[in-house]
Amino acid sequence: MRNPFPHNDVIQKFLGLKEDFKKYQTQATKDRIREIAKAARIIRSAGDVIAFDFLGSVNFGMAEKSSDVDLVLYLDCPEIPMNTEMTHENCPRLKAYETLILHSLIHSISKEKYNIQILDHINLAALKKAIEHENIETDIIARFVFYRILCRGVNKRYLQPLERELMARPHLLKNIEETLSDALIEFTRSSTHKSSFKKYMSRMHDKGIGIPESVAKKVMEYLTISGK
């Protein structure tokens, strides 16, 4: 999704850093993206719509063979009432696909063993209704925009119509910009996020890649963001 907040310093710093690290993308990152894309194609061939966003090391291009793969899963479950969160109970396909992806499909595709964690899931049918009704009282729109701006996707073509609907409603996006900024600032303060950047830089150093001073400076500036 094109960043609808080009003047937002917090988001711009994150995206700039991501592009800097992606210049040194690892083979393991390419493999993981290819494997998840193949799994999505297999599910699509069975007649269902599924898409993913990558978080963590794959998002930054810094994954290694043993790295966990953190995902957001997008699924279309129109049978769920509006304003009701998608769960294993009200959308059995969610549990089926999580089990399939986590325990069998990926491990039949990949030569390496690695853990997959589905950190969030979004019901595309509920998202569409929320956009149409401009309902920002639930967090589904904010979560979708957050992931789509900051993450790398698989099967993005199923998400792009919803992105276009949102981009056509700049007033709606403006209403959630502060929420997204605050969430990202809080993210930068977490010890896990800070350690991730140290890990990425260490991996570059171990591979004999000189870390440009400009990138090291951007990391420091990003991790010390205190507010808007």
C-alpha positions as CSV (number, residue, x, y, z in Angstrom):
1,M,0.0,0.0,0.0
2,R,1.4,3.4,-0.9
3,N,2.1,5.4,2.3
4,P,-0.9,7.8,2.7
5,F,1.1,9.7,5.3
6,P,4.2,11.0,3.5
7,H,4.8,13.7,6.0
8,N,4.6,11.4,9.0
9,D,8.2,11.3,10.4
10,V,7.8,8.1,12.4
11,I,6.4,6.1,9.5
12,Q,8.9,7.6,7.0
13,K,11.8,6.6,9.2
14,F,10.6,3.0,9.5
15,L,10.1,2.7,5.7
16,G,13.4,4.3,5.0
17,L,15.2,1.8,7.3
18,K,13.4,-1.1,5.8
19,E,14.5,-0.1,2.3
20,D,18.1,0.3,3.5
21,F,18.2,-3.2,4.9
22,K,16.4,-4.8,1.9
23,K,19.4,-3.8,-0.2
24,Y,21.3,-6.6,1.5
25,Q,18.5,-9.1,1.4
26,T,19.5,-12.7,2.3
27,Q,18.8,-15.8,0.3
28,A,16.8,-17.2,3.2
29,T,14.4,-14.2,2.9
30,K,13.9,-14.9,-0.8
31,D,13.3,-18.5,0.0
32,R,10.7,-17.8,2.7
33,I,8.8,-15.4,0.5
34,R,8.8,-17.9,-2.4
35,E,7.6,-20.7,-0.1
36,I,4.7,-18.7,1.5
37,A,3.7,-17.6,-2.0
38,K,3.6,-21.1,-3.2
39,A,1.5,-22.2,-0.2
40,A,-0.9,-19.3,-1.0
41,R,-1.2,-20.5,-4.6
42,I,-2.0,-24.0,-3.5
43,I,-4.8,-22.7,-1.3
44,R,-6.0,-20.5,-4.1
45,S,-6.1,-23.4,-6.5
46,A,-8.6,-25.0,-4.1
47,G,-10.9,-22.1,-4.6
48,D,-10.2,-19.9,-1.6
49,V,-8.8,-16.4,-1.2
50,I,-5.8,-16.0,1.2
51,A,-3.1,-13.4,1.6
52,F,-0.2,-12.7,4.0
53,D,1.9,-9.9,5.3
54,F,5.4,-10.6,6.6
55,L,6.7,-9.0,9.8
56,G,10.1,-9.3,11.5
57,S,13.3,-10.3,9.8
58,V,11.6,-11.4,6.5
59,N,10.0,-7.9,6.2
60,F,13.5,-6.3,6.5
61,G,15.2,-8.9,4.3
62,M,17.4,-10.1,7.1
63,A,16.0,-13.6,7.7
64,E,18.4,-16.6,8.2
65,K,17.7,-20.3,7.6
66,S,16.6,-20.8,11.2
67,S,14.7,-17.5,11.6
68,D,11.1,-17.6,12.6
69,V,8.6,-16.4,10.1
70,D,6.0,-14.0,11.5
71,L,2.8,-13.5,9.5
72,V,-0.5,-11.7,9.3
73,L,-3.1,-13.8,7.6
74,Y,-5.9,-12.4,5.5
75,L,-9.0,-14.6,4.9
76,D,-12.5,-13.9,3.5
77,C,-15.2,-15.1,6.0
78,P,-18.4,-13.3,5.0
79,E,-20.6,-15.5,7.2
80,I,-19.3,-13.7,10.4
81,P,-21.6,-10.8,11.7
82,M,-20.2,-7.3,11.4
83,N,-18.1,-6.1,14.3
84,T,-17.4,-9.7,15.3
85,E,-13.8,-10.8,15.4
86,M,-12.8,-13.8,13.3
87,T,-12.0,-16.8,15.4
88,H,-11.5,-20.5,15.0
89,E,-15.0,-21.1,16.2
90,N,-16.9,-18.8,13.8
91,C,-14.6,-19.4,10.8
92,P,-13.4,-23.0,10.8
93,R,-11.3,-22.4,7.7
94,L,-9.1,-20.1,9.7
95,K,-8.0,-23.0,12.0
96,A,-7.8,-25.3,9.1
97,Y,-5.4,-23.0,7.2
98,E,-3.3,-22.2,10.2
99,T,-2.9,-25.9,10.9
100,L,-2.2,-26.6,7.2
101,I,0.4,-23.8,6.9
102,L,2.0,-24.3,10.3
103,H,2.3,-28.0,10.4
104,S,2.2,-29.6,7.0
105,L,2.1,-27.5,3.8
106,I,5.2,-25.3,4.3
107,H,7.3,-28.2,5.6
108,S,6.5,-30.2,2.4
109,I,7.6,-27.2,0.3
110,S,10.7,-26.0,2.2
111,K,14.0,-27.8,2.5
112,E,14.6,-26.1,5.8
113,K,12.8,-26.4,9.1
114,Y,11.6,-23.2,10.7
115,N,8.9,-21.9,12.9
116,I,5.9,-20.0,11.5
117,Q,3.9,-17.7,13.8
118,I,0.6,-16.1,12.7
119,L,0.6,-13.0,14.9
120,D,-2.7,-11.6,13.6
121,H,-5.5,-12.4,11.2
122,I,-8.0,-10.1,9.4
123,N,-11.3,-11.0,7.9
124,L,-11.5,-9.3,4.5
125,A,-15.3,-9.4,4.5
126,A,-15.5,-7.5,7.8
127,L,-12.8,-5.1,6.7
128,K,-14.8,-4.3,3.5
129,K,-17.9,-3.6,5.6
130,A,-16.0,-1.4,8.0
131,I,-14.6,0.7,5.2
132,E,-18.0,1.0,3.5
133,H,-19.6,2.2,6.8
134,E,-16.5,4.2,7.7
135,N,-16.5,2.5,11.1
136,I,-13.3,3.4,13.0
137,E,-14.7,2.3,16.3
138,T,-13.3,-1.1,15.7
139,D,-9.6,-1.5,15.1
140,I,-9.8,-3.6,11.9
141,I,-9.1,-0.6,9.6
142,A,-6.2,0.7,11.6
143,R,-4.6,-2.8,11.8
144,F,-5.0,-3.3,8.1
145,V,-3.4,0.1,7.2
146,F,-0.6,-0.5,9.7
147,Y,0.4,-3.8,8.2
148,R,-0.1,-2.8,4.6
149,I,2.0,0.3,4.9
150,L,4.8,-1.3,6.9
151,C,5.0,-4.9,5.8
152,R,5.8,-7.1,2.7
153,G,2.9,-8.9,1.2
154,V,2.0,-12.1,-0.6
155,N,-1.1,-12.3,-2.9
156,K,-1.4,-8.5,-2.6
157,R,-3.8,-8.4,-5.5
158,Y,-6.6,-9.5,-3.2
159,L,-5.9,-6.7,-0.8
160,Q,-5.4,-3.9,-3.4
161,P,-9.2,-3.2,-4.0
162,L,-9.6,-2.5,-0.3
163,E,-6.5,-0.3,-0.3
164,R,-8.0,1.7,-3.2
165,E,-11.2,2.1,-1.2
166,L,-9.3,3.5,1.7
167,M,-7.1,5.8,-0.4
168,A,-10.3,7.3,-1.8
169,R,-11.3,8.2,1.8
170,P,-8.5,10.5,3.0
171,H,-10.6,11.8,5.9
172,L,-10.9,8.2,7.2
173,L,-7.1,7.7,7.0
174,K,-6.5,11.0,8.7
175,N,-8.6,9.8,11.6
176,I,-6.4,6.8,12.3
177,E,-3.0,8.4,11.6
178,E,-2.3,9.4,15.2
179,T,-3.3,5.9,16.4
180,L,-0.8,4.3,13.9
181,S,2.0,6.7,14.9
182,D,1.5,6.0,18.6
183,A,1.5,2.3,17.9
184,L,4.8,2.5,16.0
185,I,6.4,4.7,18.6
186,E,5.4,2.2,21.3
187,F,6.9,-0.5,19.1
188,T,10.2,1.3,18.9
189,R,10.4,1.3,22.7
190,S,10.1,-2.5,23.0
191,S,13.3,-4.4,23.9
192,T,12.4,-7.0,21.2
193,H,12.3,-4.4,18.5
194,K,15.6,-2.8,19.6
195,S,17.3,-6.2,19.8
196,S,16.0,-7.0,16.2
197,F,18.0,-4.1,14.8
198,K,21.1,-5.1,16.7
199,K,20.7,-8.6,15.3
200,Y,20.2,-7.4,11.7
201,M,23.4,-5.2,11.9
202,S,25.3,-8.1,13.5
203,R,24.3,-10.4,10.7
204,M,25.5,-7.9,8.1
205,H,28.8,-7.6,10.0
206,D,29.3,-11.4,10.2
207,K,28.8,-11.6,6.4
208,G,31.5,-9.0,5.9
209,I,29.1,-6.3,4.8
210,G,30.2,-2.9,6.0
211,I,27.3,-1.0,7.7
212,P,27.1,2.4,6.2
213,E,27.4,5.2,8.8
214,S,24.2,6.7,7.4
215,V,22.3,3.5,8.1
216,A,23.7,3.2,11.7
217,K,22.7,6.8,12.3
218,K,19.1,6.1,10.9
219,V,18.7,3.2,13.3
220,M,19.8,5.3,16.3
221,E,17.4,8.1,15.3
222,Y,14.5,5.7,14.7
223,L,15.0,3.9,18.0
224,T,15.1,7.1,20.0
225,I,11.9,8.6,18.5
226,S,9.9,10.1,21.4
227,G,6.8,11.4,19.8
228,K,5.2,13.2,16.9
